[in-house]
Amino acid sequence: MIKLNDQVFFELKTHMLIAGCTGSGKSTALKRVIDSLILTHDTIFIMIDLKRIELGQYKDLSTLLYDVAKDEISAIDVLEKAVDMMELRYKLLDESMDNIKNFRTLYICIDEIAELTANIDKNIAKESTALISKLARLGRACKIHLIVATQYPTRQVLSMQVLMNLDYRLCLKTATKQGS
C-alpha cells in the first residue's frame, strides 16, 4: 500500500508507470513510492538507474537483491535474474499453490526505461524489451511487479504488451497531449 499522510492511498499489487517531461518529478515520485513500500511492506527490490544518480540512495538497502544497475549491460543482467526468479517461482507454484505465501514481493524499479527499450543499440533494445515484456505479462501472479518511469510513454519506448500491463499510471506534466 502507498500511504499519503498516514492514509492508505492505494495498494500496489500490480505494475506501475510514472510518466512526465524532464523536471516534472518522475524520479522524486518513484523514490516516494519506493520509500512507502519500504515502510509498509516486506519487499525486496531490483533497481535500475540509467541516469546513474537518482536511485543511488538505496545502494545500502538490505532488501536490494543486487547492486543498483547503472548501465545497459548490468540492467539486462539483473532483468535476466528477475526472469529466472519468476520461472523458479512458477515451478514452486506448480508443486503447491501454498508456496505463494513464502514469496516476498519483488519490485523492479526502472528509472528512465527508454534508455533500455529505445536504445540506439538495437540488440540492447530488443533484449531488454523482451525481458521487460515477459515480466510485465507474467510477473504479477507470482508477486513480481514493475515500477517504471519515462518521459514519453509511447510504443517506441514501451511495447504494447508492457503498456497494457501497467495498470497504475501516474502522469505528471507532459510536453504534449500525446505524451499525456
Residue pairs with C-beta under 8 A, 6 or more apart in sequence:
1 8
1 9
1 10
1 11
1 12
1 36
1 40
1 41
2 8
2 9
2 10
2 11
2 12
2 33
2 36
2 37
2 40
3 9
3 36
3 39
3 40
10 168
12 33
12 37
12 107
12 145
12 147
12 168
13 140
13 145
14 140
14 145
14 167
14 168
15 136
15 139
15 140
15 145
15 146
15 147
15 148
15 165
15 166
15 167
15 168
16 33
16 145
16 146
16 147
16 148
16 166
16 167
16 168
16 169
16 170
17 148
17 149
17 150
17 153
17 158
17 163
17 166
17 168
17 169
17 170
18 26
18 29
18 30
18 33
18 147
18 148
18 149
18 150
18 169
18 170
18 172
19 26
19 149
19 150
19 151
19 152
19 153
19 169
19 170
19 171
19 172
19 174
19 179
20 26
20 29
20 151
20 171
20 172
20 173
20 174
21 151
21 172
21 173
21 174
21 175
21 179
22 151
24 172
24 173
24 174
25 172
25 173
26 111
26 149
26 150
26 151
26 172
27 51
27 54
27 111
27 149
29 149
29 170
29 172
30 54
30 55
30 109
30 111
30 147
30 149
31 54
31 55
31 57
33 147
34 45
34 55
34 58
34 107
34 109
34 147
37 43
37 107
38 61
38 63
41 105
42 104
42 105
43 63
43 104
43 105
43 106
43 107
44 63
44 64
44 65
44 104
44 105
44 106
44 107
45 58
45 61
45 63
45 64
45 65
45 106
45 107
45 108
45 109
46 64
46 65
46 66
46 69
46 78
46 79
46 81
46 82
46 106
46 107
46 108
46 109
47 55
47 58
47 64
47 68
47 69
47 108
47 109
47 110
47 111
48 55
48 68
48 69
48 75
48 78
48 79
48 108
48 109
48 110
48 111
48 116
49 55
49 56
49 68
49 69
49 70
49 111
49 112
50 69
50 70
50 71
50 72
50 75
50 111
50 112
50 115
50 116
51 111
51 112
51 115
52 70
54 111
55 68
55 109
55 111
56 68
58 64
58 68
59 67
59 68
65 78
65 81
65 106
66 78
66 81
67 74
69 75
69 77
69 78
72 115
72 116
72 119
72 121
72 124
72 128
75 110
75 116
75 128
76 116
76 124
76 127
76 128
76 131
79 108
79 128
79 131
79 132
79 135
80 131
82 106
82 108
82 131
82 135
82 139
82 144
83 131
83 134
83 135
85 106
85 144
86 134
86 135
86 138
86 139
86 142
86 144
89 99
89 103
89 142
89 143
89 144
90 138
90 142
92 99
92 102
93 99
93 100
93 142
100 142
100 143
103 142
103 143
104 143
105 143
105 144
105 145
106 139
106 143
106 144
106 145
107 145
107 146
107 147
108 135
108 139
108 144
108 145
108 146
108 147
109 147
109 148
110 116
110 132
110 146
110 147
110 148
110 149
111 149
112 149
112 150
112 151
113 132
113 148
113 149
113 150
113 157
113 158
114 150
114 151
114 152
114 157
116 124
116 125
116 128
116 129
116 132
117 125
117 128
117 129
117 132
117 157
117 158
117 159
118 125
118 156
118 157
119 125
119 128
129 159
129 162
132 146
132 148
132 159
132 162
133 159
133 161
133 162
135 144
135 146
136 146
136 161
136 162
136 165
136 166
137 161
137 165
139 145
139 146
140 165
146 162
146 165
146 166
148 158
148 166
150 157
150 158
151 175
151 179
152 174
152 175
152 179
153 163
153 179
154 178
154 179
155 163
158 166
171 180
174 180
